[in-house]
């Protein structure tokens, strides 16, 4: 298969896999897809370690890096902001609300981080510094979410001959990205896990492609949002996409960063068991519905804080409850959640990442054969 994405990234099968786990990234690339490591949550030192490990385990296959540089932050992207200075601004009522949840669900909130110099969540300056680290490795793609990448990111990509991708959830967002100089559009429907818009993948992908064609633009498009099978991939490409960007399907692999408790909940979940909620990051993101998401949408909730403040209370709480849930506590288990799309209803078992790639290829081939058989 030769689509523009294949030519740009040096791959034969245009299946891109976003994951926070280096093992998934390496396994997908080795199997013929294209792994993309999510850098959010890393320090410069830990990112260097992860990329060096991928280099040693990817068998020379290409891979990429995803950073998260929000276009709109409550802090305005100001320099010199660290985790401690942000934590001081979390209102007492929000802390009390989380403490009450912790007591009700049998876990204890960890102590505040003592390192006052720890970077703030979603720090755009740290993200750009991560790109300097990344370009010391043979990465073949850099990607950004939550807005137009800063000019410096696009300039760095061009200087190193590495395509820059951006995630979009609306037609107007796609046109802004193209005008800014982005090389690849990841057109992500509302079915997607994590930060997403409200328009479905089935509608959004052809809408963006039509808008680009009307304006004479030819930017490769990756369809995203709820895509868990090769058959869905074939459908997306029949609509005009050049390939697909996937995320949730890789959570149900033994290599992923998820806990066993969450993977068990994934297998048991239906497509109606996810919700778009601000309770994790302060921006609407799709995740598995849980006692955590219900509480923040329920009576007595103080309402989610804006990004990046909400993450300061959500991430420690969710990690803490997972540890208790792994010991079999039902109340803590009810709290366990993670970013996952509506395609979770298609997850029937936990499979190795390499097997998922092969299943995609087989499903894609079978779907194409069926479609060709329908053509007289």
Secondary structure, 3 states (H helix, E strand, C coil): CCCHHHHHHCCCCCEEEEECCHHHHHHHHHCCCEEEEECCCCCHHHHHHHHHHHHHHCCCCCEEEEEECCCCCCCCCCCCCEHHHHHCCCCHHHHHHHHHHHHHCCCCCCCCCCCCCCECCCCHHHHHHHHHHHCCCCCCEEEEECCCCCHHHHHHHHHHCCEEEEEECCHHHHHHHHHHCCCEEEEECCCCCEECCCCCHHHHHHHHHHHHHHCCCCCEEEEECCCCCHHHHHHHHHCCCCEEEECHHHHHCCCCCCCHHHHHHHHHCCCCCEEEECCCCCCCEEEECCHHHHHHHCCCCCCCCCCCHHHHHHHHHHHHHHHHHCCCCHHHHHHCCCECCHHHHHCCCCCCHHHHHHHHHHHHHHHHHHHHHHCC
